Amino acid sequence: MTSNAPLTQPLVFQPLFMERIWGGRRLESLYGKRLPQGTPIGESWELVDRPEAQSVVDVGPWRGRTLHDLWVSERQQVFGTIDDASRFPLLIKLLDAQEKLSVQVHPPASAAAEMGGEPKTEFWYIAEAAPAAELYVGLTPESSRAAFEAAIANGDAHEHLHRLQVSAGDAMFLPSGRVHAIGAGNVIVEIQQNSDTTYRVFDWNRTDSSGNSRQLHVEESLRAIDFNDRAPKLVKQKGESMVQDSLFHIEKWGLDLPRKGAERRQFAIICCLAGSLECAGVKLTSGGLFLLPATLTDRTLRPLEPSTQLLRITVPAAA
């Protein structure tokens, strides 16, 4: 599908809602998302280009076009100068964790190649957190591979996980190989490498109504976990910069005055955290996201409320 209509506004995409047993309804109460009735929604996929899931433009003259179509057919116009790849390189989600997620790991590139999977590095921004909400990331300083492996068999692997209490505004960077789990009560903006390889190593000894445990991937997890990754710290913001990685750059802006969202010939993804803003006639409210195309003429972000905050996500330009 193609369109000759010029790009005159940011691209807004339809969210894809994913039912999860650990999900809830916070994406509706916090952000006004129109969730399916009667189901716990754990994830809203805001920007995705996967074989099994596609973001679709929701408004404007390019309505109905998929992210993959834009990536293939409109690369320069939408994305500017960027390294070639078969698909758009990022996947962005909102997560509503009303219960603890399983303990899992994404393989680093070397292990992923050996096991036929994909590496995944990701970033979590804590948008909302219940009192005493936690993240489980990396291992405790005293842990080891042998001790962790024995703890899996004994059902107490959680005792080897490094725990961090978090509140809204905190953030965590998770390179491939870092064992992790999201604790109950967190609403998270997740920005990740476009991958869907996850190995589940521990599920808190939970069983379903029939007494069955969830499938685990212990052997794969033990090959993927970085056992030298102990007691990682939360992201320490430097100015506006939160993370500068080869995969993505993430900044947090307080938008008090109009400001250019991206330089000409560069694209940027804007995720509103608080308040509201406008660009080229398109309004963005808390929990919303749009993409500023590389050739968009009006790329000025204008705050509509005091104390508007946003995440600005970019991908390093091709060398």
Backbone torsions as a table, in degrees:
resi	resn	phi	psi	omega
1	MET	NA	130.1	179.0
2	THR	-130.1	163.4	178.4
3	SER	-144.6	137.7	177.1
4	ASN	-92.1	-0.6	-179.5
5	ALA	-65.3	135.7	179.4
6	PRO	-70.1	155.4	176.9
7	LEU	-83.3	112.1	-177.6
8	THR	-118.5	1.3	-178.7
9	GLN	-154.3	162.8	175.4
10	PRO	-60.3	156.4	179.6
11	LEU	-93.0	121.6	177.7
12	VAL	-107.4	133.4	-174.7
13	PHE	-114.0	152.5	175.8
14	GLN	-74.8	129.4	176.4
15	PRO	-72.1	150.7	174.9
16	LEU	-111.3	119.5	-175.2
17	PHE	-94.6	132.3	-176.7
18	MET	-115.5	122.0	176.0
19	GLU	-71.3	132.9	177.7
20	ARG	-140.0	142.5	-178.5
21	ILE	-64.0	-24.7	-179.1
22	TRP	-93.4	3.1	-175.8
23	GLY	-84.0	-171.8	-178.4
24	GLY	-158.5	-141.5	-177.2
25	ARG	-128.2	14.3	-174.9
26	ARG	-66.4	-29.0	179.7
27	LEU	-66.1	-23.8	175.8
28	GLU	-80.6	-49.8	-175.9
29	SER	-70.9	-33.7	-178.9
30	LEU	-82.7	-41.8	-168.3
31	TYR	-120.3	-0.5	179.0
32	GLY	73.1	20.3	177.0
33	LYS	-66.2	138.7	-179.6
34	ARG	-88.4	85.3	-174.7
35	LEU	-80.0	152.3	172.2
36	PRO	-59.2	142.6	-176.7
37	GLN	-74.5	143.2	169.0
38	GLY	75.7	14.1	180.0
39	THR	-131.5	143.5	175.3
40	PRO	-77.5	118.8	-179.2
41	ILE	-101.0	118.7	-179.1
42	GLY	-97.7	-24.7	-174.4
43	GLU	-139.6	138.8	167.5
44	SER	-116.9	110.9	-179.9
45	TRP	-82.7	107.5	-173.2
46	GLU	-87.2	-30.6	179.9
47	LEU	-150.3	114.0	-173.4
48	VAL	-150.8	138.0	173.9
49	ASP	-132.6	81.8	179.5
50	ARG	-123.2	156.1	176.1
51	PRO	-57.0	-33.8	-176.1
52	GLU	-94.8	-4.2	-176.6
53	ALA	-155.9	133.4	-177.2
54	GLN	-133.5	130.8	168.4
55	SER	-73.6	141.1	-178.4
56	VAL	-125.4	133.5	178.8
57	VAL	-61.6	132.5	-169.8
58	ASP	-97.2	-31.8	-174.9
59	VAL	-138.2	163.0	175.6
60	GLY	90.3	-178.9	-176.3
61	PRO	-66.1	-18.2	178.5
62	TRP	-98.8	16.3	179.6
63	ARG	-55.8	136.3	178.6
64	GLY	95.0	-12.4	179.3
65	ARG	-82.3	142.6	-178.6
66	THR	-88.2	159.1	176.8
67	LEU	-60.6	-38.6	-179.9
68	HIS	-66.3	-38.9	176.1
69	ASP	-59.7	-43.9	178.6
70	LEU	-64.7	-39.5	-179.6
71	TRP	-63.5	-39.0	-177.3
72	VAL	-82.1	-42.4	-169.0
73	SER	-99.5	-22.2	-173.4
74	GLU	-129.8	37.2	-171.5
75	ARG	-55.5	-54.9	-175.6
76	GLN	-68.0	-41.1	-176.4
77	GLN	-65.5	-39.6	-176.6
78	VAL	-92.9	-43.1	-168.9
79	PHE	-109.4	-8.7	177.6
80	GLY	66.7	-144.0	-178.3
81	THR	-88.2	112.1	-176.9
82	ILE	-149.1	149.1	-180.0
83	ASP	-57.6	142.1	179.6
84	ASP	-70.6	144.3	176.8
85	ALA	-160.3	161.9	-178.5
86	SER	-71.4	-24.9	-179.5
87	ARG	-141.6	162.1	174.9
88	PHE	-54.5	133.0	-165.3
89	PRO	-78.9	-8.3	-176.3
90	LEU	-118.5	158.7	171.8
91	LEU	-134.5	125.6	-175.3
92	ILE	-120.9	130.9	-175.6
93	LYS	-133.9	159.3	161.9
94	LEU	-109.4	133.3	-178.8
95	LEU	-117.2	136.8	174.9
96	ASP	-120.2	98.3	-176.9
97	ALA	-99.3	97.9	177.6
98	GLN	-89.0	-13.6	170.9
99	GLU	-132.4	164.4	177.6
100	LYS	-63.3	137.7	173.0
101	LEU	-83.2	163.1	176.3
102	SER	-63.9	158.1	176.0
103	VAL	-82.9	126.8	-171.9
104	GLN	-145.0	173.2	178.4
105	VAL	-150.1	147.2	173.9
106	HIS	-108.4	134.8	-172.0
107	PRO	-72.6	142.6	169.0
108	PRO	-66.9	167.0	-171.4
109	ALA	-55.9	-43.5	-177.1
110	SER	-63.8	-46.0	179.7
111	ALA	-70.1	-36.5	-179.9
112	ALA	-61.8	-41.8	-179.9
113	ALA	-63.2	-40.4	-179.6
114	GLU	-67.6	-33.5	-174.5
115	MET	-101.5	4.2	177.3
116	GLY	74.9	24.8	178.9
117	GLY	-112.4	-164.1	-179.6
118	GLU	-124.6	139.3	174.1
119	PRO	-71.3	154.0	176.7
120	LYS	-147.1	115.8	169.7
121	THR	-103.8	141.9	-176.4
122	GLU	-144.6	170.9	-177.8
123	PHE	-137.8	135.0	176.8
124	TRP	-115.2	129.5	169.2
125	TYR	-112.0	124.4	-177.9
126	ILE	-81.8	104.9	-179.0
127	ALA	-81.3	-39.0	177.1
128	GLU	-144.8	147.2	179.1
129	ALA	-147.0	134.2	173.9
130	ALA	-68.9	159.3	175.8
131	PRO	-54.9	133.9	178.4
132	ALA	66.6	18.7	175.6
133	ALA	-63.2	149.0	-174.7
134	GLU	-132.5	159.2	164.7
135	LEU	-118.2	150.7	176.0
136	TYR	-118.3	110.8	-173.2
137	VAL	-140.7	128.9	-179.5
138	GLY	70.1	-172.6	-178.0
139	LEU	-108.8	160.8	175.4
140	THR	-68.6	158.4	-179.2
141	PRO	-59.1	-27.9	-175.4
142	GLU	-88.9	-8.2	-172.4
143	SER	-76.5	164.6	176.8
144	SER	-149.1	168.9	178.3
145	ARG	-60.6	-45.8	-178.0
146	ALA	-63.2	-42.8	-179.1
147	ALA	-67.4	-40.1	-179.8
148	PHE	-66.7	-42.0	179.3
149	GLU	-62.7	-41.1	177.6
150	ALA	-65.7	-37.3	-179.6
151	ALA	-67.2	-33.4	175.7
152	ILE	-60.2	-47.0	-179.3
153	ALA	-64.5	-30.9	-177.4
154	ASN	-88.7	-7.0	179.5
155	GLY	81.4	16.1	179.0
156	ASP	-126.9	38.9	179.3
157	ALA	-60.8	-28.2	-178.5
158	HIS	-61.2	-24.5	-179.9
159	GLU	-69.7	-12.7	179.7
160	HIS	-101.3	3.5	-179.1
161	LEU	-93.3	137.0	175.8
162	HIS	-75.1	126.7	-175.6
163	ARG	-109.3	138.8	178.7
164	LEU	-131.4	125.2	172.7
165	GLN	-79.0	136.9	-174.0
166	VAL	-130.5	162.3	174.8
167	SER	-141.0	169.9	-178.5
168	ALA	-55.8	134.4	-178.8
169	GLY	101.3	-15.6	175.9
170	ASP	-75.4	162.3	-179.3
171	ALA	-150.0	154.3	-179.9
172	MET	-138.9	134.4	174.0
173	PHE	-99.0	133.5	-175.6
174	LEU	-127.1	92.8	174.7
175	PRO	-68.2	155.9	174.7
176	SER	-52.6	140.5	-179.7
177	GLY	97.9	-11.9	-179.8
178	ARG	-86.8	116.1	177.7
179	VAL	-68.4	141.5	-172.8
180	HIS	-161.3	161.1	171.3
181	ALA	-155.5	145.8	175.5
182	ILE	-91.6	130.6	178.3
183	GLY	-81.1	164.3	-178.9
184	ALA	-65.1	145.4	174.5
185	GLY	92.4	7.7	-179.7
186	ASN	-102.0	137.0	165.9
187	VAL	-113.4	124.8	-165.3
188	ILE	-130.6	138.5	164.6
189	VAL	-90.3	119.0	-179.3
190	GLU	-110.5	125.2	177.4
191	ILE	-118.4	119.4	-170.7
192	GLN	-139.2	159.5	168.3
193	GLN	-58.8	144.2	-179.1
194	ASN	-72.0	92.9	-176.4
195	SER	-154.7	158.7	177.2
196	ASP	-140.8	34.8	177.9
197	THR	-100.9	114.7	-179.4
198	THR	-133.6	131.2	175.6
199	TYR	-110.6	124.4	-179.0
200	ARG	-94.5	121.7	-174.6
201	VAL	-104.9	-23.0	-176.6
202	PHE	-159.0	140.1	-178.4
203	ASP	-129.2	36.6	171.9
204	TRP	60.1	24.7	178.4
205	ASN	61.4	27.0	-179.6
206	ARG	-80.0	150.3	174.1
207	THR	-133.6	160.0	178.3
208	ASP	-86.1	-173.5	-175.9
209	SER	-64.0	-17.7	177.9
210	SER	-97.2	3.7	179.5
211	GLY	84.1	11.9	-178.6
212	ASN	-93.3	140.5	176.0
213	SER	-86.5	156.3	175.1
214	ARG	-70.7	154.9	178.2
215	GLN	-65.7	133.7	176.3
216	LEU	-112.8	161.9	179.0
217	HIS	-128.0	64.2	-171.0
218	VAL	-66.4	-48.1	-177.9
219	GLU	-60.3	-45.5	179.7
220	GLU	-65.1	-40.3	-179.4
221	SER	-61.8	-43.9	-178.9
222	LEU	-63.7	-28.3	176.6
223	ARG	-78.0	-25.2	-174.0
224	ALA	-94.7	-27.3	-174.4
225	ILE	-69.2	137.0	171.6
226	ASP	-86.9	103.5	-175.8
227	PHE	-79.4	-2.2	171.9
228	ASN	-93.9	0.6	-178.7
229	ASP	-90.0	94.9	-175.1
230	ARG	-121.6	137.1	173.9
231	ALA	48.9	53.3	176.7
232	PRO	-65.6	155.2	-177.3
233	LYS	-104.3	160.8	173.1
234	LEU	-64.0	157.8	177.3
235	VAL	-61.8	133.7	174.4
236	LYS	-103.7	109.3	-176.8
237	GLN	-66.7	135.1	178.1
238	LYS	-115.8	102.0	-172.6
239	GLY	66.4	-121.8	176.1
240	GLU	-95.2	-11.3	-174.5
241	SER	-81.5	129.9	176.0
242	MET	-104.1	-46.1	-179.9
243	VAL	-144.8	133.4	168.6
244	GLN	-124.1	104.4	-177.2
245	ASP	-124.8	165.3	178.2
246	SER	-66.0	-19.7	-178.1
247	LEU	-91.3	-37.5	-177.5
248	PHE	-159.3	151.7	171.1
249	HIS	-113.4	134.0	-178.4
250	ILE	-128.5	127.1	176.7
251	GLU	-122.8	151.6	173.3
252	LYS	-114.2	121.4	-178.6
253	TRP	-111.4	139.4	161.1
254	GLY	-94.2	116.9	-172.9
255	LEU	-101.2	92.3	179.6
256	ASP	-97.0	-24.8	-179.1
257	LEU	-133.9	159.1	176.3
258	PRO	-55.8	142.9	-175.5
259	ARG	-153.7	140.9	178.4
260	LYS	-66.3	127.5	-176.5
261	GLY	-78.4	-24.3	179.1
262	ALA	-164.4	153.5	175.2
263	GLU	-71.4	156.2	176.3
264	ARG	-57.2	141.6	-179.2
265	ARG	72.4	11.6	172.6
266	GLN	-124.6	144.0	175.2
267	PHE	-102.5	160.1	176.0
268	ALA	-148.3	151.2	174.6
269	ILE	-107.9	129.3	-177.6
270	ILE	-114.3	124.5	177.7
271	CYS	-118.6	116.9	-178.5
272	CYS	-79.1	126.5	-179.9
273	LEU	-96.4	-36.1	-177.7
274	ALA	-155.1	150.7	-178.7
275	GLY	74.7	-147.6	179.0
276	SER	-158.2	160.2	-178.3
277	LEU	-149.4	171.1	-178.2
278	GLU	-141.5	145.7	174.1
279	CYS	-146.3	123.7	177.1
280	ALA	51.4	39.0	176.2
281	GLY	85.9	-1.3	179.5
282	VAL	-103.7	125.2	-178.8
283	LYS	-93.8	141.5	177.9
284	LEU	-126.6	126.7	179.1
285	THR	-112.6	174.0	-177.3
286	SER	-53.1	130.5	-178.8
287	GLY	87.3	0.0	180.0
288	GLY	-100.7	163.3	-175.5
289	LEU	-145.1	141.1	166.0
290	PHE	-142.6	165.5	-178.2
291	LEU	-111.6	126.3	175.0
292	LEU	-88.3	110.3	-179.8
293	PRO	-66.0	155.2	-175.8
294	ALA	-64.0	-26.3	-176.6
295	THR	-105.6	8.9	179.1
296	LEU	-64.5	131.0	-177.1
297	THR	-73.4	-53.7	178.4
298	ASP	-89.5	105.9	-177.9
299	ARG	-120.2	25.4	-179.0
300	THR	-89.2	127.8	175.1
301	LEU	-91.8	125.2	-176.4
302	ARG	-118.4	120.6	179.5
303	PRO	-68.7	141.9	176.9
304	LEU	-109.2	-10.0	179.3
305	GLU	-140.7	154.0	173.9
306	PRO	-63.6	151.4	175.2
307	SER	61.5	31.8	174.4
308	THR	-68.6	135.3	179.8
309	GLN	-130.0	149.7	-179.2
310	LEU	-150.8	158.8	166.8
311	LEU	-101.0	134.1	175.4
312	ARG	-112.3	120.2	-174.7
313	ILE	-116.4	126.3	177.3
314	THR	-130.9	162.3	176.7
315	VAL	-114.8	131.7	-179.2
316	PRO	-53.5	138.6	-179.7
317	ALA	-67.7	155.8	178.5
318	ALA	-60.9	143.2	-179.9
319	ALA	-70.3	NA	NA
